[in-house]
Amino acid sequence: MFAGEWRITSREPIFRWACVLVLLLTVTCLWNGQRFETQRNTQAQAEITRSIEKRQFAKETLRREAAGLVPVNPWGASEPNVADWNAARSSGPLAALSFGREDIEPFSANVSLFMVRADNLFRKHEFGSPLALAAGRFDVGFLVVLLLPLFVLALTYNVVAEERETGRLRLVAIQGPRLGARFGVRLALRLSPVLVSLSVIGVTAVFWNAPIDRLAIWLVAALLYLVFWGALGASIASLPWRQEALALTAAGVWLAVVVLLPASAVASANVIAPTPASFDLINTVREASNRANQRIDENLDGYVSEHPELQDAGANNEYWPAKLYASQRIVEDEIAPVIAEQLRRQERHNLWVDRLRFISPAAVLDQVLTDAAGTGRLRQQAYVEQAQLFLDRWGKTLSPMIFQRTRLGIDDIDRLPRFEFVEPDVPTARLLSPLAYLALLAAGMLGFAVARLRGLDRSFDGGRATQATHSPWM
């Protein structure tokens, strides 16, 4: 039976076209993903290289100044306020498969004492082309979530209806009583291009030295999702309708599950827990900065009095780096409640988004793929927290020097902090419920599809054509 069904399936034009298109799309998405990951990692490495080269240049400048080869610049390499470091991170471990928000989230922060606060740490981050961002990036995650379900439905929706409308269904029923099993094998064979595509993705990722634990989660989630769509396509194919009606039904289901339900989840989350407006923070920062600039001398005296370890015998009243640093810390303290409230509202919004995404398997899969790939919200949050801790460490290391009006030496430059992003662990606990949801959904739909296909056997009563004439499947 398998060999016969394969001969029938391999001769279908739609099957041949699907094999070609799925292969081309898979290769294109893999190439595009690898290109994006390489580009992003190159950009991050360039930021780090610039920081290293700047330190080497500063050390060389100090050597030349000490040797009397060049005049000493009081605001040059020895000034603590001038020193900086680019706290950059690489792309996610599986960014080549799922970009997630990598193309819009900051991946580098310039850390120094000059006008840098926790709220403007990523002030130099620039978005790409608005049109390109609106169109999105064509990655493997997009292929699995949106396009492969379309191929699954296109390959399966008319398996039974095509035989029925051409009059071949009676001949198939006469060949044996296992009509449902025969169509089950044919449906499975029609899904082979999609399964081969998933296999190619997995093998390619292994060749790229992808982390096995993350890749396993990624592939299992994608497989469960495609099993759900395959079972859904089989259920639609088992309906005793014409091909046109089945095609409209399949398209409507795809549109609802992949587009409408995820959009409804996000819209509902925005209504229940709106995202914080940035205008409040902008206005608060502007007002706090204006007040700090107007009282810059008082800010310096107050800040130094609260930190006795920063006091020095020399006067700091005319030393503008000390004034500026003290004012920035005052601004940070004033806007801290506003930032805390914004974070609370954002966390509440994210919580509702995570809850409501379960109305659509497409939204659930997208979350699993990005979290497993390391391009989701959790890894970015870990990076932001580490960058802010590095900023705090940088301030504690260098701020005493500007208040005590000491200069950087060659040994001091070597001891300056360097940022190294610590890769967070795979969020296994966060991924358990989405994976269980996809598994239950796939198992439930698969059981329903098997029951529908077995119903074909009962409709034909053992395949006898005389009784099949009265069957609605004919």
C-alpha positions in Angstrom: 0.0 0.0 0.0 2.8 2.4 0.8 4.5 2.0 -2.6 1.3 2.4 -4.4 0.4 5.6 -2.5 3.8 7.0 -3.0 3.5 6.5 -6.8 0.2 8.4 -6.7 1.5 11.1 -4.5 4.7 11.7 -6.4 2.8 12.2 -9.7 0.7 15.0 -8.2 1.7 18.4 -9.7 0.9 20.2 -6.4 3.2 17.8 -4.5 6.1 18.4 -6.9 5.6 22.2 -6.8 5.4 22.1 -3.0 8.7 20.1 -2.8 10.5 22.7 -5.0 9.0 25.8 -3.2 9.5 24.4 0.3 13.1 23.6 -0.5 13.8 27.0 -2.0 12.1 28.8 1.0 14.1 26.7 3.5 17.4 27.4 1.9 16.6 31.1 1.5 15.5 31.5 5.2 18.6 29.6 6.4 20.9 31.8 4.3 19.1 35.0 5.3 19.3 34.0 9.0 23.0 33.2 8.9 23.7 36.4 7.1 21.8 38.4 9.7 23.6 36.6 12.6 27.0 37.2 11.0 26.2 40.8 10.4 25.0 41.4 14.0 28.0 39.6 15.6 30.3 41.6 13.4 28.8 44.8 14.6 29.0 43.7 18.2 32.7 42.7 17.8 33.4 46.0 16.1 32.1 47.9 19.1 34.3 45.8 21.5 37.3 46.2 19.1 36.9 50.0 19.1 37.0 50.0 22.9 40.1 47.9 23.0 41.8 50.1 20.4 40.9 53.3 22.3 42.5 51.9 25.4 45.6 51.0 23.6 45.8 54.5 22.0 45.3 56.1 25.5 48.1 54.0 26.9 50.4 55.0 24.0 49.4 58.6 24.5 50.3 58.5 28.2 53.7 56.9 27.3 54.4 59.7 24.8 53.3 62.4 27.3 55.5 60.9 30.0 58.5 60.8 27.6 57.9 64.4 26.6 57.2 63.6 23.0 53.8 65.4 23.1 52.4 68.1 25.4 50.2 66.9 28.2 46.5 67.3 27.5 44.6 67.9 30.7 41.4 66.7 29.1 42.9 63.8 27.2 43.8 60.2 27.9 44.4 60.8 31.6 41.0 62.3 32.3 38.7 59.8 34.0 35.6 61.4 32.5 36.9 60.6 29.0 37.4 56.9 29.5 34.6 54.6 28.2 33.8 51.1 27.2 31.2 49.7 24.7 29.2 47.0 26.6 28.2 44.9 23.6 26.7 41.5 23.3 26.5 39.0 20.5 23.3 37.8 18.9 21.3 34.9 20.4 22.6 31.3 20.1 20.0 30.4 17.5 19.5 33.9 16.0 20.1 32.4 12.5 16.8 30.4 13.0 14.7 33.0 14.8 15.5 36.7 14.7 12.9 37.6 17.3 13.4 41.2 18.3 17.1 41.2 17.5 16.7 43.8 14.7 15.1 46.4 17.0 16.6 45.7 20.4 19.9 47.5 21.4 23.0 45.3 21.5 25.6 47.8 22.6 25.8 50.6 25.3 28.5 53.2 25.6 29.4 53.3 29.3 31.3 56.3 30.7 31.0 59.0 33.4 29.9 61.6 30.9 26.1 62.2 30.9 25.4 58.5 31.2 22.5 57.3 33.5 20.6 54.0 33.7 17.7 55.5 31.8 19.8 56.7 28.8 22.3 53.9 28.7 21.2 52.9 25.2 20.9 56.5 23.9 23.1 55.8 20.9 21.0 52.9 19.7 19.5 53.6 16.3 16.8 51.7 14.5 17.2 50.5 11.0 15.0 51.4 8.0 11.3 51.8 9.2 10.2 50.1 6.0 12.5 47.2 6.6 11.4 46.9 10.2 7.7 47.0 9.2 8.2 44.3 6.7 10.1 42.1 9.1 12.9 39.7 8.5 12.5 36.5 6.5 13.8 33.9 8.8 13.2 30.2 9.5 10.9 31.1 12.4 8.7 33.0 10.0 8.7 30.0 7.6 7.7 27.6 10.3 5.0 29.7 12.0 3.3 31.2 9.0 4.3 29.6 5.7 4.7 25.9 6.4 1.1 25.6 7.7 -0.1 27.0 4.4 1.8 24.3 2.6 0.4 21.7 4.9 -3.2 22.8 4.3 -2.6 23.1 0.5 -1.2 19.6 0.3 -3.9 17.9 2.4 -7.3 19.7 2.1 -8.5 17.9 -1.0 -7.0 14.4 -0.6 -10.5 12.8 -0.3 -12.5 15.4 -2.3 -10.3 15.0 -5.3 -10.9 11.3 -5.5 -14.6 11.7 -4.9 -15.2 14.4 -7.5 -13.2 12.5 -10.2 -15.2 9.2 -9.4 -12.1 7.3 -8.3 -13.2 7.0 -4.7 -15.4 3.9 -5.5 -12.4 2.2 -7.0 -10.3 3.0 -4.0 -13.0 1.6 -1.7 -13.3 -1.6 -3.6 -9.6 -2.3 -3.2 -10.0 -3.0 0.5 -11.8 -2.1 3.7 -9.0 0.1 5.1 -10.0 3.2 3.2 -9.1 5.5 6.1 -5.7 3.9 6.5 -5.0 4.3 2.8 -5.8 8.0 2.9 -3.8 8.4 6.2 -0.7 7.1 4.4 -1.4 9.4 1.5 -1.7 12.4 3.8 1.5 11.5 5.6 3.3 11.2 2.3 2.0 14.6 1.2 3.5 16.1 4.4 6.9 14.8 3.6 8.2 18.1 2.1 7.4 19.9 5.3 9.1 17.2 7.4 12.1 17.2 5.2 12.3 20.9 5.5 12.4 20.6 9.3 15.1 17.9 9.0 17.2 20.2 6.8 16.9 23.0 9.4 18.0 20.7 12.2 21.0 19.3 10.3 22.1 22.7 9.2 21.8 24.1 12.7 24.0 21.2 14.0 26.5 22.0 11.3 26.6 25.6 12.6 27.4 24.3 16.1 24.1 25.3 17.5 23.6 24.5 21.2 22.0 21.1 21.3 19.6 21.8 24.2 18.2 25.0 22.6 18.0 23.3 19.2 16.2 20.3 20.6 13.5 22.5 22.2 13.2 24.5 19.0 12.8 21.5 16.8 10.3 19.7 19.2 8.1 22.8 19.4 8.1 23.2 15.6 7.4 19.5 15.1 4.4 19.6 17.5 3.1 22.6 15.7 3.3 21.0 12.3 1.7 17.8 13.6 -1.2 20.0 14.7 -1.6 21.5 11.3 -1.2 18.2 9.6 -4.0 16.7 11.7 -6.1 19.8 11.1 -5.6 19.4 7.4 -6.6 15.7 7.6 -9.7 16.7 9.5 -10.7 19.2 6.9 -10.0 16.7 4.1 -12.4 14.2 5.8 -15.4 16.6 5.4 -17.9 15.5 2.7 -17.7 18.9 0.9 -16.5 20.1 -2.5 -12.9 21.2 -3.0 -13.8 24.9 -3.2 -15.5 24.8 0.1 -12.7 22.9 1.7 -10.1 25.4 0.3 -12.1 28.3 1.8 -12.3 26.5 5.1 -8.6 25.8 5.2 -7.7 29.4 4.3 -10.1 30.8 6.9 -8.7 28.5 9.6 -5.1 29.5 8.8 -6.0 33.2 8.8 -7.8 32.9 12.1 -5.1 30.9 13.9 -2.0 32.6 12.5 -3.1 36.2 12.1 -6.4 37.2 13.8 -6.0 35.3 17.1 -2.5 36.6 17.8 -3.5 40.1 16.9 -6.5 39.8 19.2 -4.3 38.6 22.1 -2.0 41.7 21.7 -4.9 44.1 21.4 -6.6 42.6 24.5 -3.4 42.9 26.5 -3.1 46.5 25.5 -6.6 47.2 26.7 -6.3 45.2 30.0 -2.7 46.4 30.8 -1.6 49.3 28.5 2.0 49.8 27.9 3.6 52.7 29.7 3.8 56.0 27.8 7.4 57.3 27.3 6.2 60.9 27.5 6.0 60.7 31.3 9.6 59.6 31.6 10.7 62.2 29.0 9.0 65.0 30.9 10.3 63.9 34.2 13.9 63.6 33.0 13.7 67.0 31.4 12.3 68.7 34.5 14.8 66.9 36.8 17.7 67.9 34.5 16.7 71.5 34.4 16.5 71.6 38.2 19.8 69.9 38.5 21.5 72.3 36.1 20.1 75.3 38.0 21.5 74.1 41.3 24.6 72.4 40.1 26.9 73.8 42.8 24.4 72.9 45.5 24.1 69.4 44.0 27.9 68.9 44.2 28.1 70.0 47.8 25.2 67.8 48.8 26.5 64.8 47.0 30.0 65.0 48.5 28.6 65.5 52.0 26.6 62.3 51.6 29.8 60.5 50.4 32.6 61.4 52.7 35.0 59.1 50.9 34.8 61.4 47.9 36.0 64.5 49.8 39.4 65.9 49.1 41.6 68.7 50.3 41.4 70.4 47.0 38.3 72.4 46.0 35.9 70.9 43.5 33.6 73.8 43.0 35.1 74.7 39.6 35.8 71.2 38.4 32.9 70.6 36.0 33.2 66.8 35.7 32.5 66.5 39.4 29.6 68.9 39.1 28.2 67.0 36.1 28.5 63.6 37.7 26.8 64.7 40.9 24.0 66.3 38.9 23.4 63.1 37.0 23.2 61.1 40.2 20.6 63.6 41.5 18.6 63.2 38.3 18.7 59.4 38.6 17.3 59.6 42.1 14.5 61.9 41.1 13.4 59.8 38.1 13.8 56.4 39.9 10.1 56.3 41.0 8.9 57.0 37.4 11.1 54.3 36.0 10.0 51.8 38.7 6.4 52.5 37.8 7.0 52.1 34.1 8.8 48.8 34.7 5.8 47.6 36.9 3.3 48.5 34.1 5.5 46.9 31.5 5.8 43.7 33.5 2.0 43.6 34.0 1.5 44.1 30.2 4.0 41.3 29.4 2.2 39.0 31.9 -1.1 39.5 30.1 0.5 39.0 26.7 2.0 35.7 27.9 -1.4 34.6 29.2 -3.4 35.6 26.2 -1.0 34.1 23.6 -2.4 30.6 24.5 -5.5 31.4 22.5 -3.4 30.7 19.4 -0.8 28.0 18.8 1.0 30.3 16.4 1.6 32.9 19.1 2.7 30.2 21.6 5.1 28.7 19.0 6.6 32.1 18.2 7.3 32.6 21.9 8.9 29.2 22.3 11.1 29.6 19.2 12.4 33.1 20.2 13.1 32.1 23.8 14.8 28.9 22.7 16.8 30.8 20.1 17.9 33.4 22.7 16.3 36.3 20.8 13.3 36.8 23.1 12.5 39.1 25.9 14.2 37.2 28.7 17.7 37.3 27.2 17.4 41.0 26.3 16.3 41.7 29.8 19.3 39.9 31.2 21.6 41.9 28.9 20.0 45.2 30.0 20.4 44.3 33.7 24.1 43.3 33.2 24.8 46.5 31.3 23.3 48.6 34.1 25.3 46.7 36.7 28.4 47.4 34.6 27.5 51.1 34.5 27.2 51.1 38.3 30.6 49.3 38.6 32.1 51.8 36.3 30.9 54.7 38.3 32.1 53.2 41.6 35.6 52.6 40.0 36.1 56.1 38.5 34.0 58.5 40.4 36.4 58.8 43.3 39.1 59.9 40.8 37.1 62.8 39.5 36.1 64.0 43.0 39.7 63.6 44.3 41.0 65.1 41.0 43.4 62.3 40.3 44.5 61.3 36.8 44.6 57.9 35.1 47.9 56.2 34.6 48.9 53.4 32.3 48.3 50.8 35.1 44.9 52.4 35.9 43.8 52.0 32.3 44.7 48.3 32.4 42.6 47.9 35.5 39.5 49.5 34.1 36.5 47.2 34.0 35.6 45.3 30.8 32.1 44.1 30.0 31.5 40.4 29.2 27.9 39.3 28.6 27.0 36.2 30.7 24.7 34.0 28.6 21.6 33.2 30.7 20.5 29.6 31.1 17.8 28.1 28.8 14.5 29.2 30.3 13.3 25.6 30.7 10.6 26.4 33.3 9.1 29.2 31.1 9.0 26.8 28.1 7.4 23.8 29.8 3.8 25.1 29.7 4.0 26.2 26.0 5.5 22.8 25.0 2.8 21.0 27.0 0.2 23.1 25.4 1.5 22.3 21.9 1.8 18.6 22.7 -1.8 18.4 24.0 -3.1 20.4 21.1 -1.3 18.2 18.6 -2.4 15.0 20.3 -6.0 16.1 20.5 -6.2 17.2 16.9 -4.4 14.0 15.8 -6.8 11.8 17.7 -9.7 13.7 16.1 -8.2 13.3 12.6 -7.7 9.6 13.1 -11.4 9.2 14.2 -12.5 11.2 11.1 -10.4 9.0 8.8 -11.8 5.8 10.4 -15.2 7.2 9.7 -14.5 6.7 6.0 -14.4 3.0 6.5 -17.8 2.9 8.2 -19.3 5.1 5.5 -18.4 2.6 2.8 -19.3 -0.5 4.9 -16.2 -2.4 4.0 -15.8 -0.8 0.6 -18.7 -2.4 -1.2 -19.7 -0.1 -4.1 -23.3 -1.0 -4.0 -23.8 0.4 -0.5 -21.3 3.2 -1.1 -23.7 4.7 -3.6 -25.8 6.0 -0.8 -22.9 7.4 1.2 -22.4 11.2 1.4 -18.7 10.6 0.6 -19.6 9.6 -2.9 
